[in-house]
Amino acid sequence: MENREIAIQCNNISKHFKGVYANKNINLTLYKGEILSILGENGSGKTTLMNMLSGIYQPEEGEIYINGELASIHSPKDAFTYGIGMVHQHFKLVEVFTALENIILGINDRRSVKEITASIKEITSKYGFEIDLNKKIYNMSVSEKQTVEIVKVLYRNANILILDEPTAVLTPQEIDKLFFVMEKMRDDGKSIIIITHKLNEVMRISDRITILRKGEYITTLNTNETNEKEITEFMVGRKIDLKLERLRILAGPPVLEARNLRILKDDGTVAIENLNFFLRGGQILGVAGIAGCGQKELCEAIVGLRPYEGVITHKGESINGFTPQMIKDIGIRMSFIPEDRLGLGLAPDLSITDNLLLKTYDEKKGILVDRKSARNDAVQLIERYKVVTPSTETPVKNLSGGNVQKILVGREIGNDPNVIITAYPVRGLDINSSYMIYDILNEEKSKNTAILFVGEDLDVLMTFCDKIMVLCHGVNMGIVHTKNTTKEEIGLMMTGSLDLTKDNKKIFGFADDSLVTDEKWEELLREDQIRRKK
Amino acid sequence: MKEKTEKLRTPLFTISKRTDFSFKRGLLIRAIMISASLLVALIISLIIIKKPVGQILSALFRGAFLMPDKLLLDTCLLLGFGIAVVPAFRMKYWNMGANGQVLVSALSSVVLMFYLGEWGSRSGLNNVLLILLMFASSIISSVIWAVIPAIFKAKFGTNETLFTLMMNYIAIALVSYINFVMTKGTKESVGIVNSLHHTGWFPTLFGNDYMFSIVIIVLMTLFVTFYMTKTKHGFEAIVCGDSIKTAKYVGMNTNKITIRTLILSGILTGIIGFLYASAINHTVTEATGGLGFTAVLLSWLSNFNPLVMALVCFFLAFLTNGTSKVSSQFRLGSNDLSNVIIGLIFFSILVSEFFIRYKIRFNKRIKRQEVSE
């Protein structure tokens, strides 16, 4: 193995953003004519590393050698001169152009269209791509677009291909096709790095696997000498002790119950499929899953910001299809701490006072807003959560991430909620702010609030939540009690290797003591269908 | 394998967004830029007119302050236009249709004045009724003009900038058609309506034709300032402008807010149109309400601050009136000099916005370093 020619060699690569290491001392070796998988949870630094190889970021420390030469890659164009081409998860194509136009875009190729077409055809037939060069991008399926991206990279003479989650958007048949051309390219001596979360694909396609965790290099394994269990262990790491505690209190009856949820993403693809779950008062239900597997859409649907199929009830009463205003009007105090704080929860240009005013401005009668009491609330919130800010009138966008989150959480908790929906509430926060947020949530739990907690750090989910619902591409893989499970089990469920719902007679997500009878559920589901037909 | 490219490259300068906004620095940058543009304007004038600086400047000031009430009215009209677009702009609804709104509202008043003038002149009561009728029809027509694009935006997600721009052209065509109808095709414009018996003309205040308009626009400015800063409706509009998602998140009905805000904008431009027809011009031509685009620019550049807007408006009105005097006194034959100067000033304000919002750092040249093979 060691005698093979090396395509890329990274030594001790580091890069940090705002004081947090995204990559720390990463080592990576890619041989010529091999497929290397890069594995890691969200935030483990895979994308940062790939962006450094493709010239979008520059490493702060360490060296990259390409074909044995020290390289400095300052732009994607530089990357191409080194023969590195990246196919991003979100395609970068001009929709109104044809495949051919997209492929030659940006290259100064003075040959005639005929000659160019011939040389592209040569590439496509060599590796077995199926592509209609004169088709416009907007008429193409996702898989066709991906083919264009790959051919584009090959046409630029790339010998090293980086594919970022290429299978996430493909059907099983399309994946087979992709893997077929990948193998052909490998046999032709090209090197391929593939980023994917699906372990079965990793096992199937790659020769070696490099694992990253929390920005650090963990190990590299030969695929034929390892198994899914070992890989998962490396990925999630050994259990570490957190100062977190799970509040042990008796959970109440179900507060929120949801059945047969089906939710679409903005682009019309399915985010959540046939999901059942319930939230109890005084209980924290964690939601684990790889980024983009429907958590965001689930949260938005619950709080009434996204249409859905299926039924959601609150204390036995249907809140199906309710807007946030309607939910508020019938007296449900639902708090939502979204992932995108400045985009969804807060108004970035407005002051702290005005952002607190958002929740309360229409409670008072009359046509005027009551800034005075909002300002008092702001002063109290700043004091209670130790928010660092010049004044109550500072626009929230000028505050640091932790302080922004404190404002949002403080406002949402100040509402005295009975349901809290929260997604990645500690993302980007330092340790102290994170613990403050956990403490606040625990305090709310002790007040019998029902909490849905979408998290990314399995250690936190395991110690903090009572139960964990695991999603894999929008499908429920099972709901487990944290005291009866292991990180490895959850890791396997997240990657779709383990599906508890399959060989289990019990239907996950139905409360035994549901406040709604079976007949009533059926009626509600029928009503939902009628509602959607309108 | 590949030929070597330059290994270490640094661009000449890097532009980055400023995170530290200082009011003082902003003021300083603006002052420098505007002074510079005025200097350039003066040099251009000297080249064209070939007369001593003192003569040109004295003509400028005399021209501006010759009719103080005209200067004040021009200031207020600009301010009125600027204020009328503020509610929609704070919502980031880019209403370019202030011109058209004012045109149709002035048109509807002029039509009533033209056809009901005879009836209105019969008694004092009739005249008051006519003025009230004109006021109502001005506001209604302007609101319709403002709300049509808003409804399309709310229901079908159309682009309001283009839509409102096109509405302007429809209004212009409508004005020239109705003028044609009123004059039975004899003239391009109906001319000053009821110039003999002044029916439908707004009363003078302190014996001055313009005073009433000035007072009304000042009141309008105060109202909009109050509306945007103190009322729930204004607050909702600002939140929608800042983040439409956040507005939905807290349960606001964003479509309703859009339409409501545009109704307000329509009422404000309706008042201006009425003033044009009844108190200022007593006629309507395609050029009526031509201040709309200038107002859009200055409203945005003043960051919607009414006080700053008033100052800028005064400055512009001063220059317009002054330079037109300069043009006529030195027989330049056209008013183009005035346009050149005002263009220069706007350009300098726009450029200073760039320097206020962005920081430019010149990079030190690093010697190119060959990387060893």
Contacts between the chains, C-beta under 8 A, distances in Angstrom:
chain1	res1	chain2	res2	distance
A	67	B	1	5.7
A	69	B	373	7.0
A	70	B	371	5.8
A	70	B	372	7.3
A	72	B	7	5.3
A	72	B	8	7.2
A	72	B	371	7.0
A	74	B	9	6.3
A	78	B	5	6.7
A	81	B	2	4.8
A	81	B	3	8.0
A	81	B	5	5.9
A	82	B	2	6.5
A	83	B	1	7.0
A	83	B	2	7.1
A	303	B	249	7.8
A	305	B	248	6.1
A	305	B	249	6.4
A	323	B	251	6.7
A	324	B	248	7.0
A	324	B	249	6.5
A	324	B	250	6.9
A	324	B	251	4.0
A	325	B	251	3.6
A	325	B	252	7.7
A	325	B	253	7.1
A	327	B	251	7.9
A	328	B	251	5.6
A	336	B	249	7.0
A	338	B	249	7.4
A	342	B	243	7.8
A	343	B	243	6.5
A	343	B	245	5.9
A	343	B	246	7.5
A	344	B	243	7.5
A	344	B	245	4.9
A	344	B	246	6.0
A	344	B	249	5.4
A	345	B	246	6.6
A	345	B	249	6.4
A	346	B	243	7.7
A	346	B	246	6.3
A	347	B	238	7.9
A	347	B	239	5.3
A	347	B	242	4.0
A	347	B	243	5.1
A	347	B	246	5.0
A	347	B	247	7.9
A	348	B	242	6.5
A	348	B	243	6.7
A	349	B	242	4.7
A	350	B	238	7.0
A	350	B	239	7.0
A	350	B	242	5.8
A	354	B	235	7.3
A	354	B	238	7.9
A	354	B	239	7.9
A	357	B	235	7.0
A	358	B	239	6.5
A	358	B	246	7.3
A	358	B	250	4.8
A	359	B	250	6.2
A	361	B	232	5.8
A	361	B	235	5.9
A	362	B	232	6.3
A	367	B	231	5.2
A	367	B	232	5.9
A	367	B	233	7.1
A	368	B	230	5.5
A	368	B	231	5.8
A	368	B	232	6.9
A	369	B	230	6.5
A	369	B	231	6.6
A	369	B	232	5.4
A	369	B	235	5.0
A	398	B	19	7.5
